Amino acid sequence: MGTATKQAFYYEDFDIGDTFVTPSRTVGLAEVSTFAGLSGDFNPIHTDDVFAKKSQFGERIAHGVLGMSIVTGLVTRLGVFEACTIALLGIEDWRFKGPVFDGDTIRVEVLIEDKKVTSDGERGVLRRRYRVLNQRDEIVQEGVMPLLVHLRPE
């Protein structure tokens, strides 16, 4: 009986315009509390129910950076970047467009916006535009995370 293997994607396998949609994940107060403890960010909009009820949101919201962290995990679940990844090159033009509330379920649309081979000709850069959507199809975050990747081995 053989072992199932995932397809290994490399620079050459991506085309400008390719779009991938991640599985979704529900964000709850447990994640918010854990993130507050890990980051030390105990802003009451995230951690104080009474304070948050009086805010413009009417309830606690997830940390924006927690959402971004979940995004990186969801993209990993796609299974298309793991074989080729060398390094995340940065986070560009990231915007927090709306809140993520307790119980919201988010997913990520990943668009290959551009690609180029590096000047040494040995690696490539994928410019990946992310749109983070909740269960109501509202964009709650968006931005670009360029990725340095391997070319297909010879």
N, C-alpha and C positions, 0 to 999 in steps of 0.2 A: 504494500500500500504506500503510495507516494505522499510526500508532504506538500500541502498547498503553499504556494509562494506568491507574494504580492509582486505585481509588476514594478520594476524599478524605473522611475522617470528621471531623465537627465535634461539638461539645457535644451538639447535638440528636440525633445518631445513636446515642448511648449510652443504655442503660437500666440502672437498678439491677438487678443480678443477671446482667448479661451477663458471660460468661466467655470468655477467650481462652487458648489454649495455644500457647506458642512452639515453634519448632523446638528441637532439643536440640543440645548441644555437649559434647564430651569435653574434660575438663580434665587436662592433663598436667604433668610436671615442667618442661617448657619455659616454660609460662605462670607457674608458681610462681617459677622462677628469674628470669624477666623482671620479674615484679611485685616481687620482693625487691629487685632492682636499682633499679627506678623509685622504690619507696617508701622504701628504706633499711631495711626491716624484715627483718633477717636472723636472726630468732628461730630457734634450732636445730630446733624442731618442724617448721619449713618447709624448712630448708636443710641439715640435718645428718642423714644417713641413720643413722649409728650411734646418735646421741642419740635420734632418733625411734623406732628399733626398741625402745628401752628404755622408751618412753613408754606411756601407757594406750592409745594408738592402734596401736602396733606398727609404724608406718610414718609417713613424712612426710605432712603434710596441707597442703592449700591454705590460704592466708590467708583469713580470713572476709571481709575487705573485697575481696579478689580475686573471691570468689564473687559478692559484691554488684555489683561492676563488670561481671562477665560477664552478670549478670541484666539490667542496663540495655541491654547490647548485644543480648541475645536478645529483649527486648521491642521494641526498634527493628525487629528483623527481622519482627515481625508486620505492620508497615506500616499500622497503624490510628491511630497517634497523631501521625504526622509532620506532617500538614496543619494540625492544630489546636493543636499545642504552642506555648505561650508560655514556660513555665518550670516546672521541677520545684520544688515548694514545700517539700520536706523529706523526711526519712526518719523515720517514726514507728514506735515499738514494734517495732523490728527485733530478731529473735531468731536466734541461731545455734544450731540444734537438733541438729546432728550434723556430723561432719567430711565434707569432700570430699577423697577420696583420689586419688592418681595413677591416671588411667584411668577415673574416674567420669564418667558422662555425665549432665548436668543439663538440666532444662527448667523453664519457669516457667508456672504457672497464674495468670492475672490476672483478678481479680474486680472488677467495678465495684460497689463497696460502697455508694457514695452519690454524689450529684451536686447541685450548687446553682449558681445564677447569682450572680455577685458583686453587691455592693450598688450598683455603678454601672450594672448591667444590661447591661454590654458584654462580659463574659467569663464563663466558668464554671470550676468546680473539680470535677474527677473524683477521688474518693477511690478509689484502686486498691489492693486487697489482693493481695499477691504470696505465693505458696507455691512454693518452690524444691524440686524433687524430683529424686532421683537415679534411676538405672536400676532400682533395687529398689523404687521408689515410696515411699521414705522421705523425709519432709520434712527437709531439711537447713538451710533458712533460711526465715523468713517475716516479713512486716511490711507496712507501708503506705507508699506513695509517692504523695502527692497531686500532681495536675498541674493547673496553670492553663492553660486552653485557650480558643481562639477559638470564638465562636458562628458559625453558618453565615453567610457573607456574603450580603447581600441582593441 
